[in-house]
Structure formats: structure tokens, C-alpha cells
């Protein structure tokens, strides 16, 4: 497309260059013509006329073509843009916008000194001044807000900017952070849409990558459930931090293939196996001799386990028991159980099974193997996350379905959660249940509203359907307030509950044959308050489909 672009993007420099090339060609060809033709002067005059005519026609045609393109572009709808950040990045984007149908109307900046001048005749305002101007003229809505501050790593700050300014824009895009930006490429092409993860995710305050590397590097690590959303990321992190071998165990052939194909290295060993198959699991331990076992295999979807109690018990409880018992038998250095906030005062079968797993992990420590658990809330983008579900519902035109208007959940990005899991495991001792700081809980209704806002779809409705079997309004990370702090602010240790391990083993085997499995689980976990059919809605009027949610799109 170089020749095509030389016409459509012609500048004074390109006109001059083409003229110089034409004259150079003329001068190079002169000796040839003088050798061939006898009447040199006549030929020279003819060639000079042809050169002038050629240059005139070429440059005139280019000028006319460019003029036609500019007129066509001017007939397009000009998109009004506001750039947040009047630094070098914002200025570069403004220059790149000059050749497009985007027109920068204002810059916004928090620096008072910057606001005293203009850039290319474009005024610079504070965020507050812009909001005041927009409220004074509610009929105006801008097409695009660009957050052009590569040094801005704090997602809270991005969320604050989005929350305050998004009502006045159809679309918001952000420039990547300094570590991700390609300085020699167009900034305009690197702009990305604001993602709901930007509004919810948070960076751990005290992530210590050196500690993680020291824990993982050179070790043989077995990850059960290694093909799942959490397990696969733990495999990536172990691989990244220099594990000598990563043994990925999963019962899903497809999931196992995907993560193995991604990492594809001689240090990565795929094992297609179920944690319920104790005999073959024993052979895997014997063959690969793992030094660290990270147990992420579990059924985690609350409604699915509620409908399939036996499968939930055998996979979650028996699978965990098998892994812990074999870790002890084969003298594994450390066993790490991935647990969940749903294990705290459980109201569903899945949460109760995970609490029993915690109890078994807390009370099984002997034979030189340290066994600990790490408990955290929801991770963004996991297979059980509401975000893929809401995205699909928006694409299909709605409504978004939420079980209850007051339901809340904790959220964290998968990579950050898995890094903290490894960090917690590095300091955990036998019997510890480590709790990750998940920040403040998020209302699912607010999450849905933000996703509607990001999609610029005010027509999408919200429907409240009632709590699903065993679902809680809010999750907890602590059973009581007697938690113990660690050297890391993001990690605390829950109070342990002593339990006779032999009694617990007997109760687990009795649970398999018990007719009333819920009652048997309550014997082990007295705080288990099973709520299989609780709807939770205050009255029937809440179950209306709200087909229009106008408050999402105004400044109030």
C-alpha cells in the first residue's frame, strides 16, 4: 500500500521529494539522449518541456486527489474527544488524531500549572471544571474519553476517573501502562477499551516476587486441577518463577491439553487423572516425586454441587484426603490446599465440603510435611465468574439477571490471586489457614451497571431472580475475629480448630454411605446452615424486569 499511501497522505515534503526524483531522472538520462540523437539542443528543449509538463501533471493530480479525500473526510461525522492527561502521551495522541475524524476538544489535567496554558490551541481544564461545564449543557455528550497517563498504575484511580466522567461519554479508552506501552508505535493504535477488570481489580499491596521465586525455583511442583482457571495460572506462575518441573494433573483432557500446549516445555508434564483415583494418584506421586503439591482440583460451582451432592463430596473431600494422605506417604515438603470464602459459615454443600477439607488439612500435619490452606474469594474471569455471563447477556440484548439486589462478592484478578497464593504458601506452616486480603466487597448490581455503562447500552434491563440453592447474600473470609497477622499486610492466618484426625477420617467414610449427607456434614461442621431453597427477595415486587436503567447514564 506504499504507493497508495503516497497519494492519500501526500505532504509538502513528499511533493518536493517526487520533484527531486523527476529532475534526477532527467539529468541521468541526458547523456544517453545526446549520444543517440544528433540535434542535442532540440532534444534538450523537448525533454525540458516534458519534464515540466510531467511534474505539473503529477503534482496537480496529487493535490486534486488529496483535496477530494479531505472533502470526503470533512463530510464524515467528527467525533468529539477529551483527553485526560496533558503530558507528552496526550500530546502525541492529539497529533495522531489530526489525520482522523477524531477532534480533540479539551485536555483535562490535575496539575494546576499545566492548566494555565493551551496545547495546539486546545484548552486544558480540571476534571471538576469539565464536569461543571457538562452539567451546565446536558445536551452535549462526547464520543470518546482517552485516559492518557501511562504512569497511572493504580486501578482505583482509573475507576475514580471512569466513575466521575463516564456519564458524559459514549466510550472510554485508556493508554497501556509504562511497562506495556510500545514507545516506537502509534499510541492511537495502542489505546484499549476500559475493561470491567480495571474497575474491580486491585494490586496486592505487598507482593514479594523474590520470596515467591525462592519458594518455587528449582522445585518439582504438582498442581492438581492444573487445567482450571486457578490451577492453570498457578502452573504459569510456577513455570515463570523457575520450577524444575511442573506436573499438571487434571481429569479434563481439553483443559490439560490447552495449558500443556501453552507452556510446551520439557519441564512441564501433563497427567490425565482424577484425584479420586487413589491408586493411580499414588503411582503419579511415586513416579514424579513432587516436593510441593498445590491442590486446586475441586468442584466450585455452588448450584452444580447442590444438585450433585455425592459427586461434590467424592471430588472435593475424598480427592483432597487422597492428595494429603499421599503427600504424607511420599514425604512431600509442603502441601497447599486452595480453599474459598464459601467455607466460612457455609450455607451450601460446596462450602461445607471445602470447610471439611480445611479441617483435614489443619489436623493432618506430621511426618515432616507442612500442610496449609489458602482461602480467598472470587477471581475475575474464572469459569464460575459472573462477568462472562453478564457479557453474553449484554450481547444478546439483555436483560442481565442478578439473584438479589443486595448480593456482594469479593474480587481479585487471577494472576494476582495466584501470586498471593504462592506467597502465602511460602510463609505458611503446618495447620495454617492463610487468608488473602480481597479488599472491599463489590455489589453485583453495581458490577452489572458498570458493564452496561461500558457497553454503552442504556436499553439493557436488569432482572432479579432470587438466590439460588445454597447461595449467600455476602461472603466472609474469617470465621471469627481472632485472626493472626503475618509479615505481609495482604495475608492473615485464621484461628485453627483442633479436630481428632482419626475421628474426622471415620466421619468422612461414614459420610459416603450416610443417607442424610447434609445432617452428617453438620456433625463435622456445626456452623453449616444449609439453605437449599432460600429465595432471599424481600417481596415479589423486586422480581420485576427493569427494561430501562436511565440513572446509569446521567450525571446524578
NORRASUL-V511322 format. One record per backbone hydrogen bond with DSSP energy under -0.5 kcal/mol. CO is the residue of the C=O (numbers start at 1). NH is the residue of the N-H. E is the energy in kcal/mol with one decimal. If there is no record, write none. Layout:
CO;NH;E + CO;NH;E
This chain:
1;5;-2.8 + 2;6;-1.8 + 3;7;-0.8 + 4;7;-0.9 + 4;8;-2.2 + 5;9;-2.8 + 7;10;-1.0 + 11;15;-2.2 + 12;16;-2.2 + 13;17;-2.3 + 14;18;-2.3 + 15;19;-2.0 + 16;20;-2.5 + 17;21;-2.3 + 18;22;-2.2 + 19;23;-2.4 + 20;24;-2.6 + 21;25;-2.4 + 22;26;-1.9 + 23;27;-2.6 + 24;28;-2.3 + 25;29;-1.8 + 26;30;-1.0 + 27;31;-0.5 + 29;33;-1.9 + 30;34;-2.3 + 31;35;-1.7 + 32;36;-1.8 + 33;37;-2.8 + 38;40;-1.6 + 39;43;-1.8 + 40;44;-2.5 + 41;45;-2.3 + 42;46;-2.2 + 43;47;-2.8 + 44;48;-2.6 + 45;49;-2.2 + 46;50;-2.4 + 47;51;-2.6 + 48;52;-2.5 + 49;53;-2.7 + 50;54;-2.9 + 51;55;-2.8 + 52;56;-2.4 + 53;57;-2.7 + 54;58;-2.9 + 55;59;-2.4 + 56;60;-2.3 + 57;61;-2.6 + 58;62;-2.1 + 59;63;-2.3 + 60;64;-2.7 + 61;65;-2.7 + 62;66;-2.6 + 63;67;-2.4 + 64;68;-2.3 + 65;69;-2.2 + 66;70;-2.6 + 67;71;-2.2 + 68;72;-2.2 + 69;73;-2.5 + 70;74;-2.2 + 71;75;-1.1 + 72;76;-0.6 + 73;76;-1.1 + 76;78;-0.5 + 78;80;-0.5 + 79;103;-3.3 + 80;143;-1.2 + 80;144;-2.0 + 81;105;-3.4 + 81;106;-0.9 + 82;84;-0.6 + 82;146;-2.5 + 83;85;-0.9 + 83;108;-2.6 + 84;148;-2.3 + 87;91;-2.1 + 88;92;-2.4 + 89;93;-2.2 + 90;94;-1.9 + 91;95;-2.0 + 92;96;-2.0 + 93;97;-2.1 + 94;98;-0.8 + 95;98;-0.7 + 96;99;-0.9 + 97;100;-2.2 + 101;79;-3.3 + 103;81;-2.7 + 103;105;-0.5 + 106;83;-2.2 + 107;125;-2.9 + 108;85;-3.2 + 110;112;-0.6 + 111;115;-1.4 + 113;116;-1.2 + 114;117;-1.6 + 117;124;-0.6 + 119;122;-2.3 + 122;119;-2.1 + 123;107;-2.4 + 125;109;-2.2 + 126;130;-2.1 + 127;131;-2.3 + 128;132;-2.2 + 129;133;-2.5 + 130;134;-2.6 + 131;135;-2.4 + 132;136;-1.6 + 133;137;-1.0 + 135;138;-0.6 + 137;140;-1.8 + 142;170;-1.8 + 143;171;-0.9 + 144;82;-2.3 + 144;146;-0.5 + 145;147;-0.6 + 145;173;-3.0 + 146;84;-3.5 + 146;148;-1.0 + 147;149;-0.6 + 147;175;-2.5 + 149;152;-2.3 + 150;178;-1.7 + 151;153;-1.1 + 153;155;-0.7 + 154;157;-0.6 + 154;158;-1.6 + 155;159;-2.8 + 156;160;-2.3 + 157;161;-2.5 + 158;162;-2.7 + 159;163;-3.1 + 160;164;-2.0 + 161;165;-2.3 + 162;166;-2.6 + 165;168;-2.1 + 166;169;-1.9 + 168;142;-2.4 + 171;145;-2.2 + 172;194;-1.8 + 173;147;-2.8 + 174;192;-2.4 + 177;180;-1.3 + 177;181;-1.9 + 181;183;-0.8 + 182;185;-1.7 + 186;190;-0.6 + 187;190;-0.7 + 187;191;-0.7 + 188;191;-0.9 + 192;174;-2.9 + 195;198;-1.4 + 195;199;-0.8 + 196;199;-0.6 + 196;200;-1.0 + 197;201;-2.7 + 204;207;-0.6 + 207;209;-0.7 + 208;212;-1.8 + 209;213;-2.7 + 210;214;-2.3 + 211;215;-1.7 + 212;216;-2.2 + 213;217;-3.1 + 216;219;-2.1 + 219;221;-0.7 + 219;244;-1.1 + 219;245;-1.7 + 220;291;-2.7 + 220;292;-1.9 + 221;223;-0.5 + 221;247;-3.0 + 222;224;-0.6 + 222;294;-3.1 + 223;226;-0.8 + 223;249;-2.6 + 224;296;-1.4 + 225;228;-1.7 + 228;232;-2.7 + 229;233;-0.9 + 230;234;-2.2 + 231;235;-2.1 + 232;236;-2.1 + 233;237;-2.5 + 234;238;-2.7 + 235;239;-2.5 + 236;240;-2.7 + 237;241;-2.5 + 238;243;-2.4 + 239;242;-1.2 + 242;218;-3.0 + 245;221;-3.0 + 245;247;-0.6 + 246;248;-0.8 + 246;269;-2.7 + 247;223;-2.8 + 247;249;-0.7 + 248;250;-0.5 + 248;271;-3.2 + 249;225;-1.5 + 249;226;-2.0 + 250;273;-1.6 + 251;253;-0.7 + 252;256;-2.3 + 253;257;-2.4 + 254;258;-2.5 + 255;259;-1.9 + 256;260;-2.1 + 257;261;-2.8 + 258;262;-1.8 + 259;263;-2.3 + 260;264;-2.9 + 265;268;-1.9 + 267;246;-2.7 + 267;269;-0.5 + 268;270;-0.5 + 269;248;-2.7 + 271;250;-2.1 + 271;273;-1.0 + 274;277;-1.3 + 276;278;-1.5 + 277;281;-2.2 + 278;282;-2.3 + 279;283;-1.4 + 280;284;-1.8 + 281;285;-2.2 + 282;286;-2.4 + 283;287;-2.5 + 284;288;-2.6 + 285;289;-2.1 + 291;333;-1.3 + 291;334;-1.6 + 292;222;-2.8 + 293;295;-0.6 + 293;336;-3.1 + 294;224;-2.0 + 294;296;-1.1 + 295;338;-2.2 + 298;300;-0.6 + 300;302;-0.7 + 301;305;-2.2 + 302;306;-2.1 + 303;307;-1.9 + 304;308;-1.1 + 308;312;-2.2 + 309;313;-2.5 + 310;314;-2.7 + 311;315;-2.6 + 312;316;-2.2 + 312;317;-0.6 + 313;317;-1.5 + 313;318;-1.8 + 314;319;-1.3 + 316;320;-1.3 + 317;321;-2.8 + 318;322;-2.8 + 319;323;-1.9 + 320;324;-2.6 + 321;325;-2.9 + 322;326;-2.4 + 323;327;-1.7 + 324;328;-2.1 + 325;329;-2.2 + 326;330;-2.3 + 327;332;-2.7 + 328;331;-1.1 + 333;370;-2.3 + 334;293;-2.4 + 335;337;-0.5 + 335;372;-2.6 + 336;295;-3.2 + 336;338;-0.5 + 337;339;-0.7 + 337;374;-2.9 + 339;376;-0.8 + 340;343;-1.7 + 341;344;-1.5 + 341;476;-0.6 + 343;345;-0.6 + 343;346;-0.6 + 346;529;-2.5 + 347;531;-2.3 + 348;352;-2.1 + 349;353;-2.7 + 350;354;-2.0 + 351;355;-1.9 + 352;356;-2.1 + 353;357;-1.9 + 354;358;-2.1 + 355;359;-2.3 + 356;360;-2.3 + 357;361;-2.4 + 358;362;-2.9 + 359;363;-1.4 + 361;364;-0.8 + 364;366;-0.6 + 366;369;-1.4 + 368;370;-0.5 + 369;371;-0.5 + 370;335;-3.0 + 370;372;-0.5 + 371;431;-3.1 + 372;337;-2.6 + 373;434;-3.7 + 374;339;-3.4 + 375;436;-2.1 + 376;341;-1.4 + 378;412;-0.9 + 379;382;-1.4 + 380;414;-0.7 + 382;385;-1.8 + 385;389;-0.6 + 386;390;-2.9 + 387;391;-2.6 + 388;392;-2.0 + 389;393;-2.2 + 390;394;-2.4 + 391;395;-2.3 + 392;396;-1.7 + 393;398;-3.2 + 394;397;-1.6 + 400;402;-0.5 + 400;463;-3.3 + 402;465;-2.3 + 403;466;-1.7 + 404;407;-1.2 + 407;444;-2.3 + 407;445;-0.5 + 409;442;-3.6 + 410;378;-1.1 + 412;380;-2.4 + 413;417;-2.7 + 414;418;-2.6 + 415;419;-2.1 + 416;420;-2.1 + 417;421;-2.0 + 418;422;-2.1 + 419;423;-2.3 + 420;424;-3.1 + 421;425;-2.6 + 422;426;-1.7 + 423;427;-0.9 + 424;427;-0.8 + 424;428;-1.4 + 429;432;-2.2 + 432;373;-2.5 + 432;434;-0.6 + 433;494;-2.9 + 434;375;-3.7 + 435;492;-2.3 + 436;438;-0.7 + 438;411;-0.6 + 442;409;-2.2 + 443;447;-1.9 + 444;448;-2.4 + 445;449;-2.3 + 446;450;-2.4 + 447;451;-2.1 + 448;452;-2.2 + 449;453;-2.4 + 450;454;-2.7 + 451;455;-1.7 + 452;456;-0.5 + 452;457;-2.0 + 453;456;-1.1 + 457;460;-1.8 + 458;549;-1.2 + 461;400;-2.9 + 462;546;-2.5 + 463;402;-3.2 + 463;465;-0.6 + 468;471;-2.5 + 473;408;-2.8 + 484;493;-3.1 + 488;486;-0.6 + 488;491;-1.4 + 490;437;-2.8 + 491;486;-0.8 + 492;435;-3.6 + 493;484;-3.1 + 496;498;-0.6 + 499;501;-0.5 + 500;504;-2.6 + 501;505;-2.2 + 502;506;-2.1 + 503;507;-2.6 + 504;508;-2.2 + 505;509;-2.0 + 506;510;-2.4 + 507;511;-2.0 + 508;512;-1.1 + 509;513;-0.8 + 510;513;-0.5 + 510;514;-1.3 + 515;517;-1.0 + 516;520;-1.8 + 517;521;-2.2 + 518;522;-1.9 + 519;523;-1.2 + 520;524;-1.1 + 521;525;-3.1 + 524;526;-0.6 + 525;528;-2.3 + 527;529;-0.6 + 528;530;-0.7 + 531;470;-3.0 + 535;467;-4.0 + 539;542;-1.6 + 540;543;-1.5 + 541;544;-0.8 + 544;464;-0.7 + 544;546;-0.7 + 545;547;-1.1 + 546;462;-1.3 + 549;552;-1.7 + 550;553;-1.8 + 551;554;-0.6
